[in-house]
Amino acid sequence: MKTELTDTTSSKVNAALLEARRSIGMPTLGMVLTLVIVTDEENAYDAVKAASDASREHPCRIIAVIKRQGRAHRRLNQTRLDAELRVGTDAGTGEIIMLRLHGELTRHAGPVVLPLLLPDAPVVAWWPADAPEDLGRDDLGRLAQRRITDAYTALDSVAELAARGASYAPGDTDLAWTRLTPWRSLLAAALDQRPVSVTGAAVESEADNPSAELLACWLEDRLGVPVERVVTPGPVVTRVRLATAGGEITVDRPSGALATLGVPGQPDRRVALKIRSTAELISEELRRLDADDTYAAALRRLSRQAAAAAPAVSTR
């Protein structure tokens, strides 16, 4: 069921949502959180689709905040809120509220969203693109226990990610880190099978890949060894090598959904290591709402390395 409201308010949206649920006999029981998506019209469809797919594992209320700041609205000084409500079969396993903020209202999204949050339920905020510099101080970021960004969408993704280290707050995360979960699990399992001292490492990937930089920083932080960055045609991370006294431990995925795990003294094995969809990444992030200290350590190391590599600014 779909309901559209024009030039409305948060209280009217709440009332319309309640009426829509009553008309189809759908309670809010079973929804475990509120997912707030802060986006624009260009990215709204894909983001809401991914969130709706993720809601099959995590039934939730999805609130898409779409800020409309076109020239026409500024010229007319038009400040208003339009809403589209989806419940039942049109909203997957939860509810979808599309909020389009026009004019001056785009600067005050927090008070608009606050009355629409599920009571006594965690809040997760996700910026598919164009995230604010300081997530914890953003008016929507302050409402959330978990704040998700995606450095891949930035023009300079590695610099964007490195800058996040300066404003990091517990609960911040990035999908560039989430994409590494299978890699980190596989590398940790390989070292568990062959407990040896690692003397060096290398991460091979396409140029300026934020996931590769985070993976290298994670290895440096956990193993205490220098990690070489090697540029390859890609796509994304293609190979990781861990040097040991008995030979190299390697995870090699030049393309496709399968990788080759090489451990000295053992036959090579083929393991699943596909590139996951955005819906799968969001589903993983919604499984945990606490601070990710491992990500924080890797991010801070990346920020320190970026600061050290930056050219000195002359004061003359």
C-alpha positions in Angstrom: 0.0 0.0 0.0 1.3 3.4 -1.0 0.2 6.8 0.4 1.5 10.2 -0.8 1.4 13.4 1.2 2.3 16.9 -0.1 3.2 19.9 2.0 2.8 17.9 5.2 4.3 17.6 8.7 5.8 14.8 10.7 2.7 14.4 12.8 0.5 14.0 9.7 3.0 11.4 8.4 2.7 9.5 11.6 -1.1 9.6 11.5 -1.1 8.5 7.9 1.3 5.7 8.7 -0.9 4.5 11.5 -4.0 4.5 9.3 -2.2 2.6 6.6 -1.1 -0.1 9.0 -4.7 -0.4 10.4 -6.2 -0.7 6.9 -4.0 -3.7 6.1 -3.9 -5.1 9.6 -0.1 -4.8 9.9 1.4 -4.1 13.4 4.8 -2.7 14.1 5.7 -5.6 16.3 8.8 -7.4 15.1 10.6 -4.3 13.7 14.0 -4.3 15.4 15.4 -0.9 14.4 15.0 2.3 12.4 17.3 2.7 9.4 17.6 6.4 8.3 19.0 6.8 4.7 20.3 10.3 3.9 20.6 10.7 0.2 19.6 12.6 -2.9 17.2 11.7 -5.8 20.0 10.2 -7.9 20.9 7.6 -5.3 17.6 7.2 -3.5 16.2 4.3 -5.6 19.3 2.1 -5.3 19.7 2.9 -1.6 16.1 2.1 -0.6 16.2 -1.1 -2.7 19.3 -2.3 -0.9 17.8 -1.4 2.5 14.6 -3.1 1.6 16.5 -6.3 0.7 18.4 -6.1 3.9 15.2 -5.7 5.9 14.4 -9.4 5.1 17.0 -10.3 7.6 16.4 -7.2 9.8 12.8 -6.1 9.8 12.9 -2.3 10.2 11.4 1.0 9.5 13.3 2.6 6.6 13.2 6.4 6.5 14.8 7.9 3.4 15.6 11.6 3.8 15.9 13.2 0.4 17.1 16.8 0.4 15.9 18.8 -2.5 17.9 21.9 -3.0 17.3 22.8 -6.6 17.4 26.3 -8.0 13.6 26.4 -8.5 13.0 25.8 -4.8 15.5 28.5 -3.8 14.0 31.0 -6.2 10.5 30.4 -4.9 11.6 30.3 -1.3 9.6 27.1 -1.1 10.0 25.3 2.2 7.9 22.2 2.5 7.9 18.5 3.3 6.5 15.8 0.9 6.2 12.2 2.0 5.5 8.8 0.4 4.6 5.9 2.7 4.9 2.3 1.8 3.6 -0.5 4.0 2.7 -4.2 3.4 3.9 -5.8 0.2 5.3 -2.5 -1.2 7.8 -2.3 1.7 9.3 -5.7 2.0 9.2 -6.9 5.6 9.0 -3.5 7.3 7.9 0.1 6.4 9.3 2.7 4.1 8.9 6.4 4.6 10.3 8.6 1.8 10.7 12.2 3.0 11.5 14.9 0.5 12.7 18.1 2.2 12.5 21.3 0.2 14.1 24.7 0.8 15.2 25.8 4.3 13.8 22.5 5.7 16.9 20.7 4.3 19.0 22.3 7.1 16.7 20.9 9.8 16.3 17.3 9.0 16.8 16.1 12.6 13.5 17.5 14.1 11.6 16.2 11.0 12.9 12.6 11.5 12.8 12.4 15.3 9.0 11.9 15.7 9.1 9.1 13.1 11.7 6.9 14.8 10.5 3.6 16.3 10.2 4.0 20.0 12.7 2.2 22.2 14.5 0.8 19.1 18.1 1.4 17.9 18.7 3.9 15.1 21.2 3.4 12.2 22.0 6.2 9.8 23.4 5.5 6.4 24.8 8.0 3.9 25.2 6.2 0.5 27.1 9.3 -0.8 28.1 12.8 0.2 28.4 12.1 4.0 29.0 15.1 6.4 32.6 15.6 7.6 31.7 14.9 11.2 29.1 12.2 11.5 28.7 12.4 15.2 27.8 16.0 15.2 25.4 15.9 12.3 21.8 16.4 13.3 20.8 13.0 11.9 24.0 11.4 13.0 23.4 12.4 16.6 20.2 10.3 16.6 22.0 7.1 15.6 23.9 4.5 17.5 25.5 3.3 14.2 26.6 5.6 11.3 27.5 4.1 7.9 29.3 5.8 5.0 30.8 4.5 1.8 34.2 6.0 0.8 33.9 4.4 -2.7 31.5 7.1 -3.7 33.9 10.0 -3.1 36.1 11.5 -5.8 39.2 10.9 -3.7 38.1 7.9 -1.7 41.3 7.2 0.2 41.6 10.9 1.3 37.9 10.9 2.3 38.4 7.8 4.4 41.6 9.1 6.0 39.8 12.4 6.9 37.2 10.4 8.9 39.9 9.4 11.4 40.0 12.9 12.7 36.3 13.0 13.6 35.8 9.3 14.4 33.2 8.5 17.1 32.2 5.1 18.4 29.6 3.7 16.1 31.1 5.1 12.9 31.9 2.6 10.1 32.3 2.5 6.3 31.3 -0.1 3.7 34.9 -0.1 2.5 35.7 -1.8 5.8 32.6 -4.1 5.6 33.8 -5.4 2.2 36.9 -6.8 3.9 35.2 -9.1 6.3 35.6 -12.3 4.1 39.3 -11.3 3.4 40.0 -10.8 7.1 38.3 -14.0 8.1 40.2 -16.0 5.5 43.6 -14.5 6.5 42.9 -15.1 10.2 41.9 -18.7 9.5 45.1 -19.3 7.4 47.3 -18.1 10.3 45.3 -20.2 12.7 46.1 -23.3 10.6 49.8 -22.4 10.4 50.8 -20.4 13.5 54.1 -18.8 12.3 55.7 -15.4 12.6 54.9 -13.0 9.7 57.8 -11.0 8.6 56.2 -8.9 5.9 53.1 -8.5 3.8 51.7 -7.1 0.6 48.2 -6.0 -0.5 47.6 -5.9 -4.3 44.6 -4.0 -5.6 43.5 -1.4 -8.1 44.9 2.1 -7.5 43.4 4.3 -4.8 41.2 1.6 -3.3 40.0 2.5 0.2 39.4 -1.2 1.2 42.9 -2.1 0.2 44.3 0.8 2.3 42.2 -0.3 5.3 43.3 -3.9 4.8 46.9 -2.9 4.8 46.5 -0.8 7.9 44.7 -3.7 9.7 47.6 -6.1 8.9 50.2 -3.5 10.0 48.3 -2.9 13.2 47.7 -6.6 14.0 51.0 -8.1 12.8 53.4 -5.3 13.5 55.1 -5.6 10.1 55.4 -3.3 7.1 52.8 -3.9 4.4 53.6 -3.1 0.7 50.9 -1.7 -1.5 51.0 -3.1 -5.1 48.9 -1.7 -7.9 47.1 -4.2 -10.2 44.4 -3.8 -12.8 41.8 -5.0 -10.2 38.9 -5.2 -9.7 39.2 -4.1 -6.1 41.5 -6.2 -3.9 43.1 -9.0 -5.9 45.8 -10.6 -3.8 47.3 -10.6 -0.3 50.7 -12.1 0.5 52.0 -12.8 4.0 55.7 -13.6 4.2 56.9 -16.2 6.7 60.1 -18.2 7.3 58.4 -21.3 5.8 57.1 -19.5 2.7 54.3 -17.2 1.6 50.6 -17.5 2.7 48.6 -16.1 -0.2 45.0 -15.3 -1.0 44.6 -14.7 -4.7 41.4 -13.5 -6.3 42.2 -12.0 -9.7 38.5 -12.0 -10.7 35.3 -13.9 -10.2 33.7 -15.3 -7.0 36.4 -17.8 -6.1 39.9 -17.2 -4.6 42.9 -19.5 -4.2 44.3 -20.0 -0.7 47.9 -21.0 -0.6 49.5 -22.2 2.7 53.1 -23.6 2.7 53.1 -27.3 3.1 49.5 -27.7 2.0 47.7 -28.0 -1.4 46.1 -24.9 -2.8 42.4 -24.6 -2.0 39.6 -22.8 -3.8 37.4 -20.8 -1.5 34.4 -18.6 -2.0 35.3 -14.9 -2.0 32.7 -13.0 -4.1 32.2 -9.3 -4.4 29.1 -8.7 -2.3 26.1 -6.5 -3.1 25.2 -3.4 -1.1 22.3 -5.1 0.4 24.6 -7.9 1.8 26.9 -5.2 3.2 24.1 -3.3 4.9 22.8 -6.6 6.3 26.1 -7.3 7.9 26.4 -3.9 9.4 22.9 -4.1 10.9 24.0 -7.3 12.8 26.1 -5.2 15.2 25.3 -1.9 16.8 28.3 -1.5 19.1 31.6 0.3 18.4 34.0 -1.5 16.0 37.4 -1.0 17.8 39.2 -2.9 15.1 37.9 -0.6 12.4 38.8 2.4 14.5 42.4 1.2 14.9 42.8 0.7 11.2 41.2 4.0 10.4 43.4 5.9 12.7 46.5 4.3 11.3 45.4 5.3 7.8 44.8 8.9 9.0 48.3 9.0 10.6 49.9 7.7 7.4 48.0 10.2 5.3 49.0 13.1 7.5 52.7 12.0 7.4 52.6 11.7 3.7 51.0 15.1 3.1 53.4 17.8 1.9 54.3 20.4 4.5 52.6 23.8 4.0 54.9 26.7 3.9 54.0 29.7 6.2 56.0 32.1 4.1 
